[in-house]
Amino acid sequence: MLMKACRLVVAAFLVSLVTSGCGLGQSTTADGTSTTYTCCDATDVDTVYQPGQKLILHWIVTPGTAPASKSPQVELTARLTGPYADPSELKSATTGKAAPAAGQATFQAPPVRPSGAADERPSSVIPIAEDALPGYYHLTFAIREGGGSVGGASIVLVAPQA
């Protein structure tokens, strides 16, 4: 029952983050618009993970009208940091109102550099270590293009191994 209540709280928080949207705005040039990327499918973050699993973020692609050869190089990054005892502790730590949790670990996906092709479906794979402690993890992701970047965050729950 407690786990179900926690999942509902996390799900509500995630919905608010996902629906707020994080991504690069499309810029229109004489050559058309660039392909844009946003993170990620709701099921990617609305899943309870266990140590040893891989969190796979499926990036959402909005194809532009410019040829891929005209699009600037894009880099997609993602990482998990935690664990935290609950979402409020995670929020306090990430806003600088609390110290990082003891035994904190970071799991990072290798950077993804999509080509900009219309049929491309990039994904970031974050391996969660076998010895990862259970708790709430801060998922951060970024889209870097040219000299700028846009990012966002969410919460992912890692449960003890069953």
N, C-alpha and C positions, 0 to 999 in steps of 0.2 A: 504494500500500500504506500509506504514512504517513498519507494523508488518510483512508483507511478506518479506521485505528487511532484517529486523532483523533476521528472521528465516533462510534466506539464509546465512547470515554471520555466525550465530551460527552453522548451518548445516555444512558449509565448515570447520569451526574450529573443530567440532566434528569428522568429517570424518578423518581429519588429526590425531586427537588423537586416534581414534579407530583403524585406519589402522597401526599406529605405534606400537600398541600392548603392553599390560602390562600383565605380568603373570610370573609364575615360569617356568624356563627352566626344561626340563625333565632330570633327572639324571639317568643314566643307572648303574645298579648294577648287581651282579651275579643273583639276583632274578628278574631282568627286570627293567622296567621304572615305575615311579610313575605316578599316575593320576595328571593332571595339570588343573588349573582353570584360566580363564581370564575374565575380565569384559568388556563388557556385550553386549547384543544384541543392535544394533544401534537404534532400535525403542525405547529402554528404555530411551535414552538421547535425542532423536530427537522428543520428544513429548512435547507439551506445557502443563504444569500442572496448576492447580488452587488450592488455599488454600482449605484444607480439603480432598484433594485427597491423594492417596498413590503412591509413586514412587516405582515400583517393578523392581529391577535389576535381570535379568536372567543371571546367570553365565554360561559361555561357558565351557564345560567339554571336556577335551581330555583324554580319558581313557588310562591308562598305561597297561603294561603287567604284573606288579607285583600283587600278590594277595592283596586285600584290607587290609587284616590283617597285611601285611608287610609295608603298606604305613604309613608315619608319620602323626600325627594329623595335620589337616589344619584348619585354622580359616579365614573366609571371613568377612570383615567389610566394611561398607559404611556409609557416612554421607553427608548432604547438609549444607552449611553455606552461609548466605547472608542476605538480598539481596544487590546487587550492581546495580548501575544505568545502566551500560553497560559492555560488556566484557572487555574493556580496563581497567576500574576501578577495576574489579575483578582481572585481571592479575597483576595490580600494587599492589593491597593489598596482594595478595598471594605471591608475590616476595619480600615483605617488603619495597616497594617503596612508599607505601601510608598507612595511618592509616585504621584500620577496619571501615566499614560503621557504622553509628549511627543506633541503633536499630537492630543490627545484631543478628540473631538467628541461632541455629544449630539444625538440625533434624537428628536423628541417627537411623539406623537399628540395631536390636539386632544382635550380632555376630552369624554367621552360621558356624557350624562345620560338614561339609559333611563326609560321611562314606568312600568315595572313590569307591563306587560301580559303575560299568560301566553304569547302567541305571539311576543313580541319576541325577536330574536336580535342583540344589540348586538355591534359589533366596533370595535376601535381600529386605526387605520391609521397606521403609522409609516413615513414616506418616508425611505429611505436615500439620502443624497446621491450624485450621480454621481461625486464625487471622494472618497468615503469610502475610507479605507485598509482593506486586508484585515486580519482578525484576529478575536479573540474580543471580543464586546460584552456588557456587563452589561445585561440586560433587567430593569427594575423596573416593577412595576405596583401600583396601589392602588385600593381600593374605599373611598370616603368616604360616610358616611351619618350624618346628624345632626351631632354634634360629634366623632365618632370616625372612625378609619380603620384598615384592615387592609391589609397589603401583602405582597408576595413578590418573588422574583427568580429569574432563570434566566440561562443563557448561550446566546447566539446566535452562530453563526459566519458571518462575511462573508468570502467567498472572492474572490480577484482575478477580474476579468472575464475570461471565456474568449475 
